[in-house]
Amino acid sequence: MKFGDFLGAKIKAITAEEIYRRRGNVGLQVTVFTDDGARGVHIPSSGISVGQYEAAFLWDGGERWFGRGVLKAIEIVKTVIAPKLTGIDVTQQRLIDDTMITLDGTPNKSRLGANAIVGVSIAALKAAAQSSGLPLYKYIGGVNACTLPCPRIGFGVAGTYRDPGETRLAKPSYELVAFDVKTFSESVYVTEIIRAELMELLKKKYGPMVARGRSFLTVVKDDRDALEAITEAIENMGYKGKAGIVIDSAAGCYYEADKDQYVGMFWDDDKTREDMIEMYKDFVATYPIISLEDPLHEDDFEGHAILTKELGIEIVADDLFVTNPERVRKGIEMGAANCMVLKIPHIGTVSEAMDAVQLMQRHDGAINPCGSRGDPSAEFAVGINTGQVRGNSNVLLSIERELGNTAKFLGRESYKTKPIS
C-alpha cells in the first residue's frame, strides 16, 4: 500500500443550478462530485433579518425573480471556483475554503458571492463525509459526536403594533425549550404538548383562527401578553421550572440610529438602551426566559456585556458576532454574550465558522447551530456537542436512534448563566 492510498477522494466536478424554493423565491443548489462516486449537495439561504456584517450573497438584480435570481452565482461556481478546486482532496476542507477565500479577495465574500462560496464549502463537506463512509455528524465530530441538543421549537411572533418595514414582520420570535427531561425525543414531545396548550389558551382569548398557526401577529398588541400566555401554558402542563422561553429579539430590526432608540419594539413606544435593559430585567424576573438572542443592535457590544453580566441567563450573539472570529474575539474581550449562533453563511466557509466555534468553546461559551440559512445544523449540533440547536428534529430523532444508549443529553446544563471568561 502506497502513501497516496490513504488520501481522500478527489473533487471530480462541481455543478450549480437555480432551483425553486418557496414563497416565490429561487435558490442556488451546488453539487460536489468526487472521483469515488460520492456526492454532496447544498442550498444556502438568505435570512429574514440580515445584518450589515454578514458575508454578502450575490444576486442577479433586475426584474427577474424580484432581483434575487442566482444566474451570476451559478456562473461563478462553474467558471471561477470549479476549475480551481477540481482535483483537490475533498477531505482537505481548509485548503478548499482557503482557495475560495483567496479567489474572492474581499472581506465579505462580495466578489464571488457568499452563496456561491458557502454552497461549495458545505457541499464539499457533505461529499467528504459520504466518501469516508460516515454520517455527517460523525465526520464532523468523530468519536466524541454523541450529545443530543435541547431542541428549540418555534411557535410564534407577536405584535400588531409594529411597522413591518422590510425586516420587522417576523421578529421578535418566540421559542420553547424543555430542558428538565432525560432525552431529546422527550424534549420534543414536551415542547409540542405545551405548544398545543398555548394554542388552546390563545383560541379562548382571541378566537379559533389564531390556533391554526404559529403566529400571534394578528392579535397581540403587547408582547407581554404573549409571554403571559406562554408562561401559563408551561405551568398548566406541569413544567414550571422544567421548560423555558427563548426570545430572538433581533433588536437591530427596530433600532433607528438617528434617534438612538428602538422604535415600537415589544409594544408601541420608543425605547433607549437603558429602557431596553430595564425591560429585559423585568422580563427575566417575571417570565421563565432562559435565553435571549440579539437583545440590542449589532454594534452595541457594551450593552450586550451589561446584559450578560446582570441578567444571569444566556445572551446569544447572532447579528452581533455573525460567526466571525474577529467579532467573536472582540465580544470575548468585552464580555458581550455567552453564546454564539452558528450560521456558516454569515462568514462564508466551514473553516472560518469552525474557527469561531473553537474560539467560543475555549472561553466556555455556548454554541447554537441554526438551520435558518440552510446549514445542516442538526449534524453540527451533535458533531461539536453544542447541547442546543435550532434545526431539523427528524434528523436528530434519527441520530438519537442510531446512537442508542451512547447518546447524551445535557438539558439545562447546555444553557449558560455566567459571562464567558
N, C-alpha and C positions, 0 to 999 in steps of 0.2 A: 504494500500500500504506500502510495506516494503522499507527500505533504499536501499536495493540491486536492487529494481526495477528502480532506477534512473541511475544505472551504464550502461555503453555501452555494446554492444555485445562483446563476447569473440572470440579470434582467434581460429578457429577450425582446420585449416590446412594451410600449406604453401607449394606450389609446385614451381618447377623451370624446365625449359626446354630450349633447344637450338633451336633457330629459324633462318631462313634465312632472312637477311635484304636486303642489296643492295650492288652493286659494289663488289660482291664476298665476302661479309662478313657475319658472323653469329653473333647473339647476345643472351644475357641472358634474358629470359622472366620469371618474378616472379609473382605469383598469391597468394594473401592472401584471404582466405575464413573465414567468421565469422559464428557463430552458429545461426544467424538470417537470413542467406541466402545471405548476402552482399558479394561482391567480388571486389577486387582491383587488377589491372594488371599494371605492369610497365616494361619497357625495357630500361635500362640505355645504354648510348652510350659513346664511347671514341671520342675525337676530332681530328681534322687535326693537329693543333698545340697544343702540350701537354707540360705544364710547369713542371719544376722539383719539384715544391712544391705541386702539386696536389696529392690527395689520389690515391693509386695505384690499378689499375684493376688487377684481377687475370686471367691470360691466361694459356692455356694448354702448350704452347710451342710445339716444334717438327714440323713436316711437315704438319700435318692435319690443314686445313684452315689457312695455312701460319703462324702457331703458335698461332693463335688468336681464337682457339676454347674455349668453356666455360664449358667443362665437369667437370673440377675441381671446378668451381664456383657452378655448379649445385649440386655437392656432398656436398659442404659446406652448401648450403642453406638447403638441405634435412636432413643432419645428424648432423649438428652443431647448426645452427640457429633455425630451425623449432622446435626442441624439447624444447628449452629454452623459446620460445615465445608462444607456444600453451597454451591456457587457459588465456592469458593476455587480459585485456580490450583493445579493438582495438583503443579506443579513447585516451589511455594513450601513446601519441606519445613519450614523453620524456623517459618514462620507457622502451618502445620498443627500442628506439635508444640507451639509456644508457646501456641496456643489451647487445646489439651487440658491442658497443664500448669496454665494459669490456671483452667480449669474445675474441675480436680481440687483444687487449692489445698492439697495436703498434701505433706510432704517425701518420702513413699514411695509415692505414687500410690494410697493406700488408699481414697480416696473413690470414684473411678471404677473402680479396679482396673487393675493393670499389664497384665493380659492384654487388657483392652479397649483400653487406650491404645496398647500396642506392636503389637497386631493392626492397628489403624488406621494407625499410623505406617509400618509396613513394607509394608502393603498399598498405601498411597498411594505409597510409593517405587517399588514394582513397577509400579503403574499409570502413574506418570510416565515410567518407562523405556519401557514399551510405547508410550505416547502419542508419545514422542520418536523411536521407531523404532530404539532402541538396545538391545543386550543389557544386562542389569542391571549387569554388571561394568564395562562401558564408560560407562554412565550415572553410576555411582559415581565412576569414576576418570578418565574422559576419555581423551585420547591417551596418557597415562602408564600406563594399565592394561595391563601386559604381563608381569608377573612371576608365574610359576607357583610355588606354595609347595611346601615339603617336606611330603608327607603324613605324618600320624601315624596309624599303623594299630594299633588296639587289639586286644589278644589275651589279656587275662586279668586277673582279680582273684584275690587269694590269701588263704589263711589260714583254716584251720578253727578257729583259736584264738579268733576274735572272738565277742563277744556282739553279734548283729546289731542289736538295738535297732530303731530306726526308720530310721537313715541309714547304718549301718556296713556293711551287707551287701555293697555293691558297691565299696568303697574299702578300701585304695588300689587303683588300677588301673594297668596297665602297657601301654605303647605302644612301638612300634618306629619309628625314623626312619632311612632310608637316605639319607645326605647326600652321600657322595662318589661321585655319579653325575652324568650330564650332563643328564638331563631328568626331568620329573615322572613320565612314564609308566614310565621305567626305575626310578625310586624306588619306585613302586607294586609293580612286579614283584619287585624285590629284597626288599622287606619281606614279600611273600607267600611267597617261597621260604624265607626264614628262618623265618617262622611255621610253615610246613609241617615244617621240620626240628625245630623246637621241639616240635611235636605228636608227632613220632616219638620224641623223647627222653622225653617225658612218658609216652607209651604204654609204652615199655620199662620205665620205672621204676614207674609207678603202675597200669598196666592200660589196656585198649583204650577204656574209656568216656571217659577224660579227653581222648583225641584227637578226640572227636566235637564238642567245643565249644571255647569260647574262655575257659574259666574253670578256675583251679586250686583253686577254692573248696573242693571236697570232699576234697582230698588233702593240700595243703601246710599244715604246722603252723608253719613258719617261713619268712617271705618271702625270706630269704636263699637258701633252696633254689630258689625261683623265679628269683631273679636269677642264680644259678649256671647254671641251665638255659638262660636266655635268652642269657647270655654265651657258653655253649658252642655254642648254635645259630648265633650270629653268626660265631664262629670256624670252626666246621665248614664253613660255606658260603663261607668265604674273604673275609669282610667285616670282619675285625678292623681297627679304625681307620677304617672306612668307613660304619659304621652304629652307632647308639647307642640307648640306652634312655631313655624318658621316663616318669617316675613322677608320677602325680597322687595325692599323699598324702591330700588332703582331711583334714588333721590335725585340724581343728576337730570332726570327727565323733567323735574319740577323746579330746578334751580335756575333762576334768572340773574345772570351776573350783573346786569346794570342796576338791579335792585339789591343784590347780595341777599336774596331771600328765596325761600321755597314757596312757590305760589300755588295755593289750592291743594296742598298735599295732605292726605288723610281726611281732611274736611275743608270746608270752604273758608279759608283765611290764609294770610301770608305769614310765613314764619322765618325768623332769623336762625342762625346756627344755635344760639343759646336757647331759643324756643324749642328747636328740634331736640336738643339734648335733654331738656326738662321733660318734653313729651315722651321720649323714649324711656326715661327713668320711670315715669308714671306707668307706661305700658308694661315694663318688666315687673313692676311691683304689683300690678293688677291682674295680668294675664299670664298663662303658662308659656311664655316665649322662651325658647332655648337657643334660637339662632336668628341673627339679624343681618341681612345682606345689603351692602351698599346703602347704609343709613344716611350718608351725606354725599356731596358731589365728589367727582373723581379727582379733584385737585386738593381736597381738604384732608391731607394726611394728619395734621394736628388734631382736627375734630374727631377723626376716627380713633386716634390714640386716646383721647379723652373718654370716648365711649367704651373702648376696650378696657380701660383701667377702672371705670366707675360702674359699669353695668353688671359685671360678673357673669356674662354669658358669652356665647360665641359671636364674634363680629367678623363677618365674611367679606372679603375683598374680591369683587368681580371686576367692575369698572375701575376700581382703584389700582389693582395690580395687573389686570389684563394678562395674566400668566406670563408676565415679562420679568425675567430675572433682575433687571436693573430696578424696576419699580418694586419688586419684592424686597430687594436689598434695602432700598430706602425705607420701606414700610417696617422692616425688622429694626432698623436703626432708630426709628421714631416710636416703635411700639404700636403701630397702626394696624389693627386687625390681628386675629389669631387663627384665621382660616383663609385659605385661598380657593376660589373656584378654578377648576382646571378646565379650560376651553382651549384646545390646541389651535383653532383658527384665530384666536386672539393674538398669538405670537407668530404662527405660521408653520412651524415644524414640530415634529415629535421630539426631536433632540432638545430644542430650546425649551419646550414645555417641561421636559423631564429635568432640565437644569433648574427651573423654577420650583418644581416639586421637591427636589433634593435639598434646595436651599431652605425651603419652609420646614421640611422634616428635620433638618439639622438643628433648627431652632425650636423644635417641639410644636410646630404649627400644624394645623389640620389641613386636609385636602378634600375638596368636594368636587369630584368629577361631574360634569354636567353634559347631558346629551342634546341640549337645545340647538347646538350648531352642527349636529350630525356626528359628533365624536362617538366612538364605541365606549361610552362612559362606564357601562356595567363591567366590561372587561378590565378597564383601567382601575376601577374601584377595587376589584378583587386582586388584580395584579400587583398593585402597590399598597394593598391593605389599608385603604383610607378609612374604612368604618362608616362612611356615609356616601350618598350618591343622589343625583337626580338623573334617573335613567330608566332603562327598559326592565321592568320587573320580571317579565317572562324569561329573558336571558338569564337573569340572576336566579330565578327559581330552577332553571336547568342546571346552572353551575352548582347550586346548593345540592341538588340530587346527585350530581357527579362526584362532588367532594364527600358526600355522606357524612360519616362520623368525624372526619378530619376537619370539617368546616367549623370556623369560629365565628362568633357574633359578639361584638363588643357592647352594643346597646348604648346606654348613656355615656359610657366611657369615651366614646368616639367624639363627643362634643366638648369643645374647650370652654373653660370658665376663667382662665387667667391669661394675662398678656404673654406673648412669646418672649423668649429670653435670648 
